[in-house]
Amino acid sequence: MAEELSPPDPATLSFEDALRALEQIVRRLESGDVPLDESISLYAQGEALRQRCAERLHAAEARIARLTVDANGVVTGAQPFGAD
C-alpha cells in the first residue's frame, strides 16, 4: 500500500479536514499493523492535528462568547473577535 510522501501541514487544514486526518491516524494506530517507527511518526502527526483542532475550537468558542444576549437569551448583536 503506497503512503503519502509528506502529510499536509495541519496549519493549512480546515477543522473538518484536520479532524478527518486525525481520525484516519487513530484508525491506523488502533489497527496494530503499523511498525513502531511509523507509529511514532503517526503519533506526532496526530498530536499536531489534535492541537490544530483544539485551537480552532477555542477560537470558535471565543467568537461565540462575544455574542451579545438580552435578558431573554436572544442574540442581539456580536462583537468582532479580538475587539475589546
VMD Tcl script that builds the backbone (N, CA, C; Angstrom):
set m [mol new atoms 252]
animate dup $m
set s [atomselect $m all]
$s set {name element resname resid chain x y z} {
  {N N MET 1 A 0.844 -1.168 0.000}
  {CA C MET 1 A 0.000 0.000 0.000}
  {C C MET 1 A 0.891 1.233 0.000}
  {N N ALA 2 A 0.688 2.160 -0.954}
  {CA C ALA 2 A 1.503 3.361 -1.044}
  {C C ALA 2 A 1.012 4.398 -0.054}
  {N N GLU 3 A 1.942 5.024 0.632}
  {CA C GLU 3 A 1.633 6.056 1.615}
  {C C GLU 3 A 1.939 7.416 1.007}
  {N N GLU 4 A 1.333 8.472 1.561}
  {CA C GLU 4 A 1.672 9.825 1.154}
  {C C GLU 4 A 3.122 10.085 1.528}
  {N N LEU 5 A 3.840 10.803 0.680}
  {CA C LEU 5 A 5.233 11.089 0.966}
  {C C LEU 5 A 5.375 12.061 2.130}
  {N N SER 6 A 4.534 13.094 2.158}
  {CA C SER 6 A 4.577 14.022 3.285}
  {C C SER 6 A 3.146 14.407 3.654}
  {N N PRO 7 A 2.848 14.386 4.939}
  {CA C PRO 7 A 1.495 14.727 5.362}
  {C C PRO 7 A 1.246 16.221 5.164}
  {N N PRO 8 A -0.025 16.621 4.998}
  {CA C PRO 8 A -0.304 18.041 4.836}
  {C C PRO 8 A 0.025 18.803 6.122}
  {N N ASP 9 A 0.356 20.073 5.975}
  {CA C ASP 9 A 0.641 20.929 7.115}
  {C C ASP 9 A -0.672 21.180 7.860}
  {N N PRO 10 A -0.764 20.794 9.146}
  {CA C PRO 10 A -2.016 20.980 9.889}
  {C C PRO 10 A -2.503 22.427 9.891}
  {N N ALA 11 A -1.592 23.392 9.829}
  {CA C ALA 11 A -1.981 24.804 9.852}
  {C C ALA 11 A -2.772 25.207 8.609}
  {N N THR 12 A -2.679 24.424 7.537}
  {CA C THR 12 A -3.382 24.759 6.303}
  {C C THR 12 A -4.737 24.071 6.198}
  {N N LEU 13 A -5.052 23.192 7.148}
  {CA C LEU 13 A -6.283 22.408 7.075}
  {C C LEU 13 A -7.434 23.089 7.801}
  {N N SER 14 A -8.626 22.897 7.262}
  {CA C SER 14 A -9.818 23.338 7.977}
  {C C SER 14 A -10.002 22.414 9.189}
  {N N PHE 15 A -10.860 22.817 10.093}
  {CA C PHE 15 A -11.145 21.983 11.265}
  {C C PHE 15 A -11.607 20.598 10.818}
  {N N GLU 16 A -12.529 20.567 9.871}
  {CA C GLU 16 A -13.097 19.293 9.423}
  {C C GLU 16 A -12.054 18.388 8.779}
  {N N ASP 17 A -11.186 18.973 7.943}
  {CA C ASP 17 A -10.139 18.179 7.298}
  {C C ASP 17 A -9.118 17.673 8.316}
  {N N ALA 18 A -8.771 18.522 9.282}
  {CA C ALA 18 A -7.829 18.107 10.327}
  {C C ALA 18 A -8.426 16.978 11.163}
  {N N LEU 19 A -9.705 17.075 11.473}
  {CA C LEU 19 A -10.367 16.033 12.253}
  {C C LEU 19 A -10.420 14.713 11.483}
  {N N ARG 20 A -10.725 14.785 10.187}
  {CA C ARG 20 A -10.745 13.563 9.361}
  {C C ARG 20 A -9.355 12.915 9.314}
  {N N ALA 21 A -8.322 13.735 9.140}
  {CA C ALA 21 A -6.961 13.209 9.095}
  {C C ALA 21 A -6.590 12.581 10.437}
  {N N LEU 22 A -6.987 13.217 11.527}
  {CA C LEU 22 A -6.720 12.669 12.855}
  {C C LEU 22 A -7.441 11.340 13.052}
  {N N GLU 23 A -8.677 11.252 12.609}
  {CA C GLU 23 A -9.430 10.001 12.713}
  {C C GLU 23 A -8.754 8.873 11.923}
  {N N GLN 24 A -8.215 9.193 10.745}
  {CA C GLN 24 A -7.512 8.184 9.947}
  {C C GLN 24 A -6.269 7.686 10.681}
  {N N ILE 25 A -5.552 8.598 11.298}
  {CA C ILE 25 A -4.347 8.216 12.044}
  {C C ILE 25 A -4.722 7.318 13.216}
  {N N VAL 26 A -5.760 7.682 13.935}
  {CA C VAL 26 A -6.201 6.866 15.076}
  {C C VAL 26 A -6.572 5.465 14.610}
  {N N ARG 27 A -7.314 5.358 13.505}
  {CA C ARG 27 A -7.683 4.033 12.983}
  {C C ARG 27 A -6.448 3.206 12.642}
  {N N ARG 28 A -5.460 3.846 12.007}
  {CA C ARG 28 A -4.236 3.118 11.640}
  {C C ARG 28 A -3.490 2.641 12.883}
  {N N LEU 29 A -3.372 3.527 13.880}
  {CA C LEU 29 A -2.658 3.149 15.100}
  {C C LEU 29 A -3.409 2.046 15.855}
  {N N GLU 30 A -4.726 2.130 15.893}
  {CA C GLU 30 A -5.514 1.129 16.597}
  {C C GLU 30 A -5.498 -0.223 15.895}
  {N N SER 31 A -5.191 -0.231 14.608}
  {CA C SER 31 A -5.166 -1.498 13.869}
  {C C SER 31 A -4.051 -2.410 14.362}
  {N N GLY 32 A -2.992 -1.815 14.903}
  {CA C GLY 32 A -1.868 -2.608 15.390}
  {C C GLY 32 A -0.955 -3.122 14.297}
  {N N ASP 33 A -1.197 -2.717 13.065}
  {CA C ASP 33 A -0.408 -3.202 11.929}
  {C C ASP 33 A 0.682 -2.233 11.492}
  {N N VAL 34 A 0.934 -1.204 12.293}
  {CA C VAL 34 A 1.899 -0.177 11.915}
  {C C VAL 34 A 3.208 -0.425 12.662}
  {N N PRO 35 A 4.324 -0.454 11.950}
  {CA C PRO 35 A 5.622 -0.639 12.612}
  {C C PRO 35 A 5.890 0.484 13.630}
  {N N LEU 36 A 6.731 0.209 14.600}
  {CA C LEU 36 A 6.994 1.138 15.693}
  {C C LEU 36 A 7.436 2.513 15.206}
  {N N ASP 37 A 8.419 2.584 14.319}
  {CA C ASP 37 A 8.904 3.881 13.849}
  {C C ASP 37 A 7.796 4.684 13.166}
  {N N GLU 38 A 6.991 4.005 12.376}
  {CA C GLU 38 A 5.878 4.688 11.713}
  {C C GLU 38 A 4.817 5.101 12.735}
  {N N SER 39 A 4.611 4.286 13.754}
  {CA C SER 39 A 3.659 4.630 14.811}
  {C C SER 39 A 4.073 5.916 15.513}
  {N N ILE 40 A 5.355 6.053 15.771}
  {CA C ILE 40 A 5.856 7.264 16.429}
  {C C ILE 40 A 5.618 8.480 15.535}
  {N N SER 41 A 5.894 8.337 14.255}
  {CA C SER 41 A 5.669 9.425 13.310}
  {C C SER 41 A 4.180 9.771 13.221}
  {N N LEU 42 A 3.341 8.758 13.148}
  {CA C LEU 42 A 1.900 8.990 13.093}
  {C C LEU 42 A 1.401 9.669 14.362}
  {N N TYR 43 A 1.945 9.247 15.507}
  {CA C TYR 43 A 1.546 9.858 16.763}
  {C C TYR 43 A 1.879 11.357 16.759}
  {N N ALA 44 A 3.063 11.714 16.277}
  {CA C ALA 44 A 3.470 13.120 16.210}
  {C C ALA 44 A 2.549 13.896 15.269}
  {N N GLN 45 A 2.215 13.306 14.127}
  {CA C GLN 45 A 1.295 13.957 13.190}
  {C C GLN 45 A -0.077 14.130 13.837}
  {N N GLY 46 A -0.520 13.108 14.540}
  {CA C GLY 46 A -1.810 13.159 15.218}
  {C C GLY 46 A -1.845 14.238 16.284}
  {N N GLU 47 A -0.760 14.389 17.014}
  {CA C GLU 47 A -0.699 15.424 18.045}
  {C C GLU 47 A -0.784 16.811 17.417}
  {N N ALA 48 A -0.125 17.026 16.292}
  {CA C ALA 48 A -0.199 18.315 15.601}
  {C C ALA 48 A -1.631 18.575 15.113}
  {N N LEU 49 A -2.273 17.549 14.611}
  {CA C LEU 49 A -3.660 17.695 14.158}
  {C C LEU 49 A -4.602 17.952 15.331}
  {N N ARG 50 A -4.377 17.273 16.443}
  {CA C ARG 50 A -5.200 17.470 17.640}
  {C C ARG 50 A -5.067 18.916 18.125}
  {N N GLN 51 A -3.843 19.417 18.108}
  {CA C GLN 51 A -3.601 20.790 18.535}
  {C C GLN 51 A -4.313 21.770 17.601}
  {N N ARG 52 A -4.260 21.525 16.300}
  {CA C ARG 52 A -4.939 22.385 15.318}
  {C C ARG 52 A -6.437 22.410 15.585}
  {N N CYS 53 A -7.022 21.242 15.829}
  {CA C CYS 53 A -8.457 21.169 16.112}
  {C C CYS 53 A -8.790 21.925 17.398}
  {N N ALA 54 A -7.982 21.757 18.423}
  {CA C ALA 54 A -8.219 22.438 19.703}
  {C C ALA 54 A -8.134 23.950 19.524}
  {N N GLU 55 A -7.166 24.422 18.748}
  {CA C GLU 55 A -7.027 25.860 18.504}
  {C C GLU 55 A -8.247 26.404 17.776}
  {N N ARG 56 A -8.705 25.679 16.771}
  {CA C ARG 56 A -9.881 26.129 16.006}
  {C C ARG 56 A -11.122 26.148 16.876}
  {N N LEU 57 A -11.282 25.140 17.738}
  {CA C LEU 57 A -12.435 25.113 18.639}
  {C C LEU 57 A -12.369 26.264 19.633}
  {N N HIS 58 A -11.184 26.524 20.167}
  {CA C HIS 58 A -11.023 27.624 21.120}
  {C C HIS 58 A -11.376 28.958 20.464}
  {N N ALA 59 A -10.925 29.161 19.239}
  {CA C ALA 59 A -11.232 30.403 18.520}
  {C C ALA 59 A -12.737 30.534 18.282}
  {N N ALA 60 A -13.385 29.444 17.931}
  {CA C ALA 60 A -14.834 29.473 17.712}
  {C C ALA 60 A -15.567 29.774 19.017}
  {N N GLU 61 A -15.136 29.160 20.111}
  {CA C GLU 61 A -15.755 29.418 21.412}
  {C C GLU 61 A -15.591 30.876 21.810}
  {N N ALA 62 A -14.425 31.448 21.548}
  {CA C ALA 62 A -14.187 32.854 21.879}
  {C C ALA 62 A -15.098 33.762 21.072}
  {N N ARG 63 A -15.302 33.446 19.802}
  {CA C ARG 63 A -16.193 34.255 18.972}
  {C C ARG 63 A -17.631 34.138 19.455}
  {N N ILE 64 A -18.052 32.945 19.819}
  {CA C ILE 64 A -19.414 32.746 20.318}
  {C C ILE 64 A -19.613 33.489 21.634}
  {N N ALA 65 A -18.601 33.469 22.492}
  {CA C ALA 65 A -18.692 34.137 23.783}
  {C C ALA 65 A -18.876 35.637 23.621}
  {N N ARG 66 A -18.491 36.199 22.478}
  {CA C ARG 66 A -18.604 37.632 22.241}
  {C C ARG 66 A -20.005 38.039 21.776}
  {N N LEU 67 A -20.904 37.066 21.582}
  {CA C LEU 67 A -22.255 37.409 21.171}
  {C C LEU 67 A -22.956 38.151 22.300}
  {N N THR 68 A -23.719 39.166 21.946}
  {CA C THR 68 A -24.478 39.931 22.922}
  {C C THR 68 A -25.863 39.305 23.041}
  {N N VAL 69 A -26.256 38.993 24.274}
  {CA C VAL 69 A -27.532 38.338 24.518}
  {C C VAL 69 A -28.354 39.214 25.455}
  {N N ASP 70 A -29.675 39.359 25.153}
  {CA C ASP 70 A -30.532 40.155 26.033}
  {C C ASP 70 A -31.026 39.300 27.203}
  {N N ALA 71 A -31.836 39.864 28.054}
  {CA C ALA 71 A -32.322 39.184 29.265}
  {C C ALA 71 A -33.119 37.919 28.948}
  {N N ASN 72 A -33.688 37.831 27.762}
  {CA C ASN 72 A -34.460 36.653 27.362}
  {C C ASN 72 A -33.606 35.602 26.662}
  {N N GLY 73 A -32.314 35.862 26.541}
  {CA C GLY 73 A -31.423 34.917 25.882}
  {C C GLY 73 A -31.386 35.047 24.374}
  {N N VAL 74 A -31.937 36.126 23.848}
  {CA C VAL 74 A -31.965 36.358 22.404}
  {C C VAL 74 A -30.689 37.102 22.002}
  {N N VAL 75 A -30.026 36.611 20.972}
  {CA C VAL 75 A -28.816 37.266 20.471}
  {C C VAL 75 A -29.221 38.585 19.831}
  {N N THR 76 A -28.640 39.664 20.329}
  {CA C THR 76 A -28.981 40.997 19.826}
  {C C THR 76 A -27.831 41.651 19.070}
  {N N GLY 77 A -26.673 41.054 19.109}
  {CA C GLY 77 A -25.531 41.617 18.399}
  {C C GLY 77 A -24.308 40.777 18.639}
  {N N ALA 78 A -23.233 41.174 18.012}
  {CA C ALA 78 A -21.971 40.450 18.174}
  {C C ALA 78 A -20.827 41.431 18.037}
  {N N GLN 79 A -19.775 41.143 18.759}
  {CA C GLN 79 A -18.551 41.932 18.641}
  {C C GLN 79 A -17.558 41.111 17.822}
  {N N PRO 80 A -16.793 41.763 16.964}
  {CA C PRO 80 A -15.780 41.020 16.206}
  {C C PRO 80 A -14.785 40.381 17.163}
  {N N PHE 81 A -14.330 39.214 16.801}
  {CA C PHE 81 A -13.332 38.502 17.606}
  {C C PHE 81 A -12.109 39.378 17.741}
  {N N GLY 82 A -11.633 39.546 18.960}
  {CA C GLY 82 A -10.452 40.353 19.220}
  {C C GLY 82 A -10.772 41.786 19.578}
  {N N ALA 83 A -12.046 42.196 19.470}
  {CA C ALA 83 A -12.410 43.562 19.839}
  {C C ALA 83 A -12.498 43.664 21.349}
  {N N ASP 84 A -12.059 44.791 21.884}
  {CA C ASP 84 A -12.108 44.975 23.339}
  {C C ASP 84 A -13.277 45.824 23.763}
}
mol reanalyze $m
mol bondsrecalc $m
mol representation Tube
mol addrep $m
